C-alpha cells in the first residue's frame, strides 16, 4: 500500500506537478485542466469499514473547503484513487471514486501506465521476497515452538482445555454479583 501510494505521488509529481498533501487523510494534490484534485490513495477496493469510509469523506470535504478558502478555487475535485481493481468510475459520498487503469490515467494521462508499472513493481517484489520468506520462516518456527511448549502435552497432542482456558478464561463476574 505505501509503495503504491508513494509511486502514485512520484508519478503525479513528474506528470502534473502533483505533490504530497499536508491535509489530513489526503495523500496527493495536483492541478490539471482547471481542476484542483485532492486525492486519497488506497491500494485496493476493499480498504476500509464504514467508519473509515465516513472519515475519508469528512477528510476530503475538509480538504475541498481548505483549498477553496486558501486559493479561491471553485473547481476542486475530491477523489478516492484506488491503485488496482476494475470497479467503474463513479461518484460516491461526494467524491469521485477512480480505480485501476482510470486512476493511473488520471495522474499521468497515459492509458497504458497501469501496465507499464507492473515490471518495476515485480522487480522490487522479487528483491524483497527472499528476505521476507526467510523472516516468515523464522516467525513460523518461533510461534510453532511457543505453541507446542504452552499447549501440547509430552506426546505432542494439543491440550485443548489449556488452550481454551488461555484463550477465554477470564472469570471475574463474582466481583460484580451481590
C-alpha positions as CSV (number, residue, x, y, z in Angstrom):
1,X,0.0,0.0,0.0
2,X,2.7,2.5,1.0
3,X,4.8,1.6,-2.0
4,X,1.9,2.1,-4.4
5,X,0.9,5.4,-2.7
6,X,4.5,6.7,-3.0
7,X,4.7,5.6,-6.6
8,X,1.4,7.4,-7.4
9,X,2.7,10.6,-5.7
10,X,6.0,10.3,-7.6
11,X,4.3,9.8,-11.0
12,X,2.0,12.7,-10.4
13,X,4.9,14.9,-9.4
14,X,6.5,14.2,-12.8
15,X,3.4,14.3,-15.0
16,X,1.2,17.0,-13.5
17,X,3.3,18.8,-10.8
18,X,1.5,16.9,-8.1
19,X,2.7,16.9,-4.5
20,X,2.2,15.1,-1.2
21,X,-0.7,16.8,0.5
22,X,-0.5,18.2,4.0
23,X,-4.2,17.8,4.6
24,X,-5.3,15.0,6.9
25,X,-6.5,11.9,5.1
26,X,-5.4,13.3,1.7
27,X,-2.3,11.9,0.0
28,X,-1.9,13.8,-3.2
29,X,-2.9,17.2,-4.7
30,X,-2.5,18.3,-8.3
31,X,-3.9,20.7,-10.7
32,X,-4.9,19.7,-14.2
33,X,-7.2,21.3,-16.9
34,X,-8.5,23.9,-14.5
35,X,-9.3,21.5,-11.7
36,X,-7.6,21.2,-8.4
37,X,-7.6,17.5,-7.4
38,X,-7.4,16.4,-3.7
39,X,-6.8,12.6,-3.7
40,X,-6.8,9.9,-1.0
41,X,-5.0,6.9,-2.3
42,X,-5.8,3.3,-1.4
43,X,-4.2,0.2,-2.8
44,X,-7.3,-2.0,-3.4
45,X,-11.1,-1.7,-3.4
46,X,-11.6,-3.4,-0.1
47,X,-9.9,-0.9,2.0
48,X,-12.0,0.1,5.0
49,X,-15.0,-0.3,7.2
50,X,-18.0,2.1,7.2
51,X,-16.5,4.4,9.9
52,X,-13.2,4.6,8.0
53,X,-15.1,5.4,4.8
54,X,-17.1,8.1,6.6
55,X,-13.8,9.6,8.0
56,X,-12.4,9.7,4.4
57,X,-15.5,11.5,3.3
58,X,-15.0,14.1,6.0
59,X,-11.3,14.5,5.3
60,X,-11.9,15.0,1.6
61,X,-14.7,17.5,2.3
62,X,-12.4,19.4,4.7
63,X,-9.6,19.4,2.1
64,X,-12.0,20.9,-0.5
65,X,-13.0,23.7,1.9
66,X,-9.4,24.4,2.7
67,X,-8.4,24.6,-1.0
68,X,-11.4,26.8,-1.8
69,X,-10.6,29.2,1.0
70,X,-6.8,29.4,0.5
71,X,-6.6,29.5,-3.2
72,X,-10.1,30.9,-4.1
73,X,-10.6,27.9,-6.3
74,X,-14.2,26.9,-7.1
75,X,-13.3,23.9,-9.2
76,X,-12.0,21.4,-6.6
77,X,-12.5,17.7,-7.1
78,X,-12.1,15.2,-4.2
79,X,-11.0,11.8,-5.4
80,X,-10.6,8.4,-3.9
81,X,-7.9,6.9,-6.1
82,X,-7.6,3.1,-5.9
83,X,-4.4,1.6,-7.4
84,X,-5.9,-1.7,-8.7
85,X,-9.2,-3.2,-9.4
86,X,-11.9,-3.0,-12.2
87,X,-14.6,-1.0,-10.5
88,X,-16.2,1.6,-12.8
89,X,-15.6,5.2,-12.0
90,X,-18.5,6.7,-10.0
91,X,-19.4,9.4,-7.5
92,X,-19.7,8.0,-4.0
93,X,-20.3,10.1,-0.8
94,X,-19.5,13.3,-2.6
95,X,-16.2,12.3,-4.1
96,X,-15.1,10.7,-7.4
97,X,-14.0,7.1,-7.0
98,X,-11.4,6.2,-9.6
99,X,-10.0,2.7,-9.8
100,X,-7.2,0.8,-11.6
101,X,-6.3,2.0,-15.1
102,X,-8.5,5.0,-14.7
103,X,-6.6,6.1,-11.6
104,X,-3.2,5.8,-13.2
105,X,-4.6,7.7,-16.2
106,X,-5.9,10.5,-14.0
107,X,-2.5,11.2,-12.6
108,X,-0.5,10.6,-15.8
109,X,-2.8,10.9,-18.8
110,X,-1.1,7.7,-20.0
111,X,-3.7,5.0,-20.8
112,X,-1.1,2.2,-20.5
113,X,0.7,3.3,-17.4
114,X,-1.1,0.8,-15.3
115,X,0.5,-2.0,-17.4
116,X,3.9,-0.2,-17.7
117,X,4.4,-0.1,-13.9
118,X,4.0,-3.8,-13.5
119,X,7.5,-4.8,-14.4
120,X,9.3,-2.4,-12.0
121,X,6.8,-3.4,-9.2
122,X,7.6,-7.1,-9.9
123,X,11.3,-6.4,-9.8
124,X,11.0,-4.7,-6.4
125,X,8.8,-7.5,-5.1
126,X,11.4,-10.1,-6.2
127,X,14.2,-8.2,-4.5
128,X,12.3,-8.3,-1.1
129,X,10.7,-11.7,-1.5
130,X,13.7,-13.8,-0.4
131,X,14.3,-11.7,2.7
132,X,10.6,-11.8,3.5
133,X,10.4,-15.6,3.2
134,X,13.4,-16.2,5.5
135,X,11.9,-13.9,8.1
136,X,8.5,-15.5,7.7
137,X,10.0,-19.0,8.3
138,X,11.7,-17.8,11.5
139,X,8.5,-16.3,12.8
140,X,6.5,-19.5,12.0
141,X,9.2,-21.6,13.7
142,X,9.2,-19.4,16.8
143,X,5.4,-19.4,17.1
144,X,5.2,-23.2,16.5
145,X,7.7,-23.8,19.3
146,X,5.9,-21.4,21.6
147,X,2.5,-23.1,20.8
148,X,4.0,-26.6,21.4
149,X,5.6,-25.6,24.7
150,X,2.4,-23.9,26.0
151,X,-0.4,-26.0,24.7
152,X,0.8,-29.5,23.9
153,X,1.4,-32.5,26.2
154,X,4.5,-34.7,26.1
155,X,3.2,-36.8,23.2
156,X,2.7,-33.6,21.1
157,X,-1.1,-33.7,21.3
158,X,-2.9,-30.4,21.9
159,X,-4.2,-29.9,25.4
160,X,-7.5,-28.3,24.4
161,X,-8.5,-27.5,28.0
162,X,-5.3,-25.5,28.5
163,X,-5.7,-23.8,25.1
164,X,-9.4,-22.8,25.8
165,X,-8.5,-21.5,29.3
166,X,-5.7,-19.4,27.8
167,X,-8.0,-18.0,25.1
168,X,-11.2,-17.5,27.0
169,X,-10.6,-17.9,30.7
170,X,-11.4,-14.6,32.4
171,X,-13.9,-15.4,35.2
172,X,-14.3,-12.4,37.4
173,X,-18.1,-12.0,37.3
174,X,-18.3,-12.8,41.0
175,X,-16.9,-9.4,41.8
176,X,-20.0,-7.8,40.2
177,X,-22.6,-10.1,41.7
178,X,-24.1,-9.1,45.1
